């Protein structure tokens, strides 16, 4: 069984494997920033509202860029965009690190904005690239493989962070380096520079035969907006909820239980390993049990775990509180991430082939918009002195509404399938920060 699953991934086209390594390399940087950048900012004297304000700017960059990019790349070769991303992300990382060290607030704001632009390049372009290089027989495996890059990069980033933190200090020929958050982020950035190598061997056929002419003023006539809005609604709610929690979980464990950067990175690496395994199993589980199991059931269980983790802040002084919070976090992560490939597959099948490219770009744009809104809400709520658990419970509520909407979407999709023998092809995999 396991060998069969692994073989299905091994037999994917070379271009998909190259995209996998490209995304993995860039995600090493991105994940490292998510794991310890907030703590680095805090150690440099910035408050939670300041940190939330900076984080919101990377979503502004993605929001402004995603939809125009999604429309522009129609019919165009994507290799140049991947090469641009492979250059932009590491350079932006350097800008982020150094601007924080120098405490130049305008430069920090600009660097976070550029960070959002760089990651949007790879995320928006991945979808049409997968579509062009797979067919109905292997698209599910390709989507799940690319989805696994997030968890795999989290494992490696976490191991690098914890390993360098354990080393603490390195000296060679009278030259020494202290491995604090600043130095660790630099090391991972240098590793990520190698991502450009994987773009060189990407081999694309020319897309001249594809209609690349898009009239912006006729978009309302070209697409089925009723279907698009229904499909996108659960994603928006869940993304807003996620934006209130995911970027700030490290602050929760740091503030409530005193977790260091290294300790949280180890926790992140372990949970990411589980996410990686679950990601590879998604095609098998989805085909056997359907959308209800892989979306509604697993997300409901993830919500329960989030609630349990959140309320540990109330009794944090008890010795068992931290253990409960850690266990709940470990269980939540793979279940929530397991639902993402299936929910995105459902969304793309539901809207039909003619709407898939637009909803891909729109989803990426709205996801960024939602996280921008969430970061601002988090900043405001912390200024009002709300506790972490109160904010995370808001996330649980939004998640719950989103899952209910997914339930209605699944029901309608299954009814439509009964009326028609035609099943629209899978078309998307969208990753959660």
C-alpha positions in Angstrom: 0.0 0.0 0.0 2.7 2.5 1.1 4.9 1.5 -1.9 2.0 2.1 -4.3 1.4 5.5 -2.8 5.1 6.5 -3.0 5.4 5.1 -6.6 2.5 7.3 -7.7 4.4 10.4 -6.5 7.7 9.2 -8.1 6.0 8.8 -11.5 4.9 12.4 -11.6 6.4 14.6 -14.5 9.8 16.1 -14.0 8.4 19.6 -14.0 6.3 18.8 -11.0 9.3 17.4 -9.1 11.2 20.6 -9.9 8.3 22.7 -8.7 8.3 20.6 -5.5 11.9 21.4 -4.8 11.5 25.1 -5.7 8.6 25.5 -3.4 10.4 23.5 -0.6 13.5 25.8 -0.9 11.5 29.0 -0.7 9.2 27.7 2.0 12.3 27.0 4.2 12.7 30.8 4.4 9.0 31.5 4.7 8.4 29.0 7.5 11.6 30.0 9.4 10.2 33.6 9.4 6.8 32.4 10.7 8.5 30.3 13.4 10.9 32.8 14.9 10.5 36.2 13.2 7.9 37.4 15.7 10.1 36.5 18.6 13.1 38.2 16.9 10.9 41.4 16.6 9.9 41.1 20.3 13.5 40.7 21.3 14.3 43.9 19.4 11.7 45.8 21.5 8.6 45.7 19.3 5.2 45.1 21.0 2.5 42.7 19.9 0.5 45.5 18.1 3.7 46.5 16.3 4.3 42.9 15.2 0.7 42.5 14.0 1.0 45.7 12.1 4.1 44.5 10.3 2.6 41.1 9.5 -0.5 42.7 8.0 1.7 44.5 5.4 2.8 41.2 3.7 -0.8 40.4 3.1 -1.3 43.8 1.6 1.4 43.0 -0.9 -0.2 39.7 -1.8 -3.7 41.2 -2.0 -2.6 43.9 -4.4 -0.6 41.6 -6.6 -2.4 38.2 -6.7 -5.5 38.9 -8.8 -3.7 41.0 -11.5 -1.0 38.4 -11.7 -3.5 35.6 -12.0 -5.1 37.3 -15.0 -1.8 38.3 -16.6 -0.2 34.9 -16.6 -3.0 33.3 -18.7 -1.4 31.7 -21.7 2.1 32.7 -20.8 5.1 30.5 -19.9 5.6 30.5 -16.1 9.3 29.7 -15.9 10.3 33.4 -15.8 7.9 34.0 -12.9 9.4 31.1 -11.0 12.9 32.5 -11.6 11.8 35.9 -10.4 10.3 34.4 -7.2 13.6 32.4 -6.6 15.5 35.7 -6.6 12.9 38.0 -4.9 12.2 35.9 -1.8 15.8 35.5 -0.6 16.6 39.2 -1.3 13.5 40.3 0.5 14.5 38.1 3.4 17.8 39.9 3.7 15.9 43.2 3.7 13.6 42.1 6.4 16.4 40.8 8.7 18.6 43.8 8.4 15.9 46.5 8.6 14.8 44.9 11.9 18.3 44.8 13.2 18.8 48.5 12.3 15.3 49.3 13.7 14.3 51.3 10.6 10.5 51.2 10.8 9.7 52.5 7.3 12.2 49.9 5.8 10.7 47.1 7.9 7.2 48.1 6.6 8.6 48.1 3.0 10.3 44.7 3.4 7.2 43.0 4.8 5.3 44.4 1.8 7.9 43.0 -0.6 7.8 39.7 1.3 4.1 39.3 0.4 4.8 40.1 -3.3 7.6 37.5 -3.5 5.6 34.7 -2.1 2.6 35.6 -4.2 4.6 34.9 -7.4 5.2 31.3 -6.5 1.7 30.7 -5.1 -0.4 32.1 -7.9 1.8 30.5 -10.7 1.9 27.0 -9.1 -1.7 26.2 -10.0 -1.7 26.8 -13.7 1.7 25.1 -13.9 0.3 22.0 -12.3 -2.7 22.0 -14.6 -0.5 22.3 -17.7 1.8 19.5 -16.6 -0.6 16.8 -15.3 -3.8 15.1 -16.4 -6.9 13.7 -14.6 -4.9 10.6 -13.7 -2.2 12.2 -11.6 -3.4 15.7 -10.8 -4.5 14.7 -7.3 -1.1 13.3 -6.4 0.6 16.4 -7.9 -1.5 18.7 -5.8 -0.9 16.7 -2.6 2.8 16.6 -3.2 3.0 20.4 -3.7 0.9 20.8 -0.6 3.3 18.7 1.4 6.2 21.2 0.8 4.8 23.4 3.6 5.0 20.7 6.2 8.3 19.3 4.9 9.9 22.7 5.0 8.6 23.2 8.5 10.3 20.0 9.6 13.7 21.1 8.2 13.4 24.7 9.3 12.5 23.6 12.8 15.5 21.2 12.9 17.9 23.8 11.6 16.6 26.4 14.1 16.8 24.1 17.1 20.2 22.6 16.0 21.8 26.0 15.6 20.2 27.2 18.9 21.7 24.1 20.6 25.2 24.9 19.1 24.6 28.5 20.4 28.1 29.7 19.5 30.6 28.8 16.7 34.2 29.9 16.5 36.7 29.3 13.6 40.1 30.8 13.3 39.3 33.6 15.7 36.0 34.4 14.0 32.9 33.6 16.0 29.2 33.7 15.5 26.4 33.6 18.1 23.3 31.7 16.8 20.5 33.9 17.9 17.3 34.6 15.9 19.2 37.1 13.7 22.0 34.7 12.7 19.6 31.7 12.3 17.4 33.6 9.8 20.5 34.6 7.9 21.6 30.9 7.6 18.3 29.7 6.4 18.1 32.6 3.9 21.5 31.6 2.4 20.2 28.0 2.1 17.1 29.3 0.3 19.2 31.1 -2.4 19.8 27.7 -3.9 16.1 27.6 -5.1 17.1 29.3 -8.3 18.9 26.1 -9.4 15.6 24.2 -9.7 14.1 26.8 -12.1 16.8 26.3 -14.7 15.7 22.8 -15.8 12.0 23.6 -16.0 10.9 22.8 -19.5 7.8 24.4 -20.8 6.1 24.3 -24.2 5.1 27.6 -25.6 1.6 28.7 -24.7 0.9 30.7 -27.8 -2.1 28.5 -28.6 -3.9 29.6 -25.4 -6.0 32.7 -25.5 -4.2 35.2 -23.3 -6.3 38.1 -24.2 -8.4 39.1 -21.2 -10.8 42.1 -21.3 -11.0 43.4 -17.7 -14.2 45.2 -18.4 -16.0 42.0 -19.6 -15.1 39.8 -16.6 -18.6 40.0 -15.2 -19.9 38.4 -18.4 -17.2 35.8 -18.7 -17.5 34.0 -15.4 -20.2 32.4 -13.2 -20.0 34.7 -10.3 -22.8 33.1 -8.3 -20.9 29.8 -8.2 -17.7 31.6 -7.5 -19.1 33.5 -4.5 -20.7 30.4 -3.0 -17.5 28.4 -3.4 -15.3 31.2 -1.9 -17.4 32.0 1.1 -16.2 29.2 3.4 -12.6 29.9 2.5 -12.9 33.6 3.4 -14.3 32.8 6.9 -11.7 30.2 7.6 -8.9 32.4 6.3 -10.0 35.3 8.6 -10.1 32.9 11.5 -6.7 31.4 10.6 -5.2 34.9 10.4 -6.2 35.6 14.0 -4.4 32.5 15.2 -1.7 31.0 13.0 0.8 33.9 12.8 0.6 34.4 16.5 0.6 30.9 17.9 4.3 31.3 18.7 3.6 34.4 20.7 0.9 32.4 22.6 3.3 29.7 23.6 6.1 32.2 24.3 3.9 34.4 26.5 1.8 31.8 28.3 4.3 28.9 28.7 7.6 30.6 28.1 8.6 28.7 25.0 11.8 29.9 23.4 12.3 30.1 19.6 14.1 26.7 19.6 11.4 25.0 21.7 8.6 26.2 19.5 10.6 25.2 16.4 10.9 21.7 17.7 7.2 21.6 18.4 6.6 22.9 14.9 8.9 20.3 13.3 7.1 17.4 15.0 3.6 18.6 14.1 4.9 19.3 10.5 6.0 15.7 10.3 2.5 14.5 11.0 1.1 17.1 8.5 3.5 15.7 5.9 2.3 12.2 6.4 -1.3 13.2 6.3 -0.8 15.3 3.2 0.5 12.3 1.3 -2.5 10.2 2.4 -5.1 12.8 1.3 -5.7 11.3 -2.2 -6.3 7.8 -0.8 -8.5 9.0 2.1 -10.5 11.3 -0.1 -11.2 8.7 -2.7 -12.3 6.2 -0.1 -14.4 8.3 2.3 -15.3 11.4 0.3 -15.5 15.1 1.1 -17.5 14.8 4.3 -14.8 12.9 6.1 -11.8 14.9 4.7 -13.4 18.3 5.2 -16.3 18.4 7.7 -15.2 15.7 10.1 -11.5 16.5 10.3 -12.0 20.2 10.5 -14.6 19.8 13.3 -12.1 17.8 15.3 -9.4 20.4 14.6 -11.8 23.1 16.0 -12.3 21.1 19.2 -8.5 20.9 19.6 -8.1 24.6 19.0 -10.6 25.3 21.8 -8.9 23.0 24.2 -5.5 24.6 23.4 -6.9 28.1 23.8 -8.5 27.7 27.2 -5.2 26.3 28.7 -4.3 30.0 29.2 -7.0 30.3 31.9 -5.3 27.6 34.0 -1.7 28.0 32.8 -0.3 28.0 36.3 -1.2 24.3 36.7 1.5 21.9 35.8 -0.6 19.9 33.3 -1.8 23.0 31.3 1.3 23.1 29.0 1.1 19.4 28.2 -2.6 19.7 27.2 -1.9 22.8 25.1 1.0 21.0 23.3 -1.1 17.9 22.7 -4.0 19.9 21.4 -1.7 21.8 19.0 -0.1 18.6 17.8 -3.5 17.0 17.0 -5.0 20.2 15.5 -2.3 20.8 12.9 -2.5 17.6 10.7 -6.3 17.5 10.8 -6.7 21.1 9.8 -4.1 20.8 7.0 -5.6 17.5 5.8 -8.8 19.3 4.9 -7.1 22.0 2.8 -6.4 19.9 -0.4 -9.9 18.4 -0.3 -11.6 21.7 0.3 -9.7 23.3 -2.5 -10.4 20.4 -4.8 -14.1 20.6 -3.9 -14.1 24.4 -4.6 -12.6 23.9 -8.1 -14.8 21.0 -9.1 -17.8 23.0 -7.9 -17.2 26.1 -10.0 -16.3 24.2 -13.2 -13.4 24.4 -15.6 -14.2 27.9 -17.1 -14.0 29.5 -13.7 -11.0 27.7 -12.3 -8.1 30.1 -13.3 -10.0 33.2 -12.0 -11.0 31.6 -8.7 -7.5 30.5 -8.2 -6.2 34.0 -8.4 -9.2 35.3 -6.5 -8.7 32.8 -3.7 -5.1 33.8 -3.3 -6.1 37.5 -3.2 -9.0 37.0 -0.8 -6.9 34.8 1.4 -4.3 37.6 1.7 -7.0 40.2 2.3 -8.5 38.1 5.0 -5.2 37.7 6.8 -4.6 41.4 6.5 -7.9 42.1 8.1 -7.2 39.5 10.8 -3.8 41.0 11.6 -5.4 44.4 12.1 -8.2 42.8 14.2 -5.5 41.0 16.3 -3.6 44.3 16.7 -6.8 46.1 17.8 -7.9 43.3 20.2 -4.5 43.1 21.9 -4.6 46.9 22.3 -8.0 46.3 24.1 -6.1 43.8 26.4 -8.0 40.7 25.2 -6.2 37.5 26.1 -4.9 35.0 23.6 -7.6 32.5 24.4 -10.4 35.0 23.8 -9.0 35.8 20.3 -8.5 32.1 19.5 -12.1 31.3 20.5 -13.2 33.9 17.9 -11.2 31.8 15.4 -13.0 28.7 16.5 -16.4 30.4 15.9 -15.4 31.5 12.4 -14.1 28.1 11.6 -17.4 26.5 12.7 -19.4 28.7 10.4 -17.0 27.9 7.5 -17.3 24.2 8.1 -21.1 24.5 8.1 -20.9 26.3 4.7 -18.6 23.6 3.4 -21.3 21.1 4.4 -23.9 22.8 2.3 -21.4 23.1 -0.6 -20.6 19.3 -0.4 -24.3 18.5 -0.4 -25.0 20.6 -3.5 -22.0 19.3 -5.3 -23.0 15.7 -4.7 -26.5 16.4 -5.9 -25.1 18.0 -9.1 -22.9 14.9 -9.6 -26.0 12.7 -9.5 -27.6 14.8 -12.2 -24.6 14.7 -14.4 -22.0 12.0 -15.2 -19.4 14.6 -15.9 -16.9 15.4 -13.1 -14.9 18.6 -13.6 -11.1 18.2 -13.2 -9.2 19.1 -10.1 -7.6 22.4 -10.5 -6.0 23.8 -7.4 -4.0 23.5 -4.2 -3.9 26.7 -2.0 -1.3 26.6 1.1 -2.1 28.0 4.8 0.4 30.4 6.6 
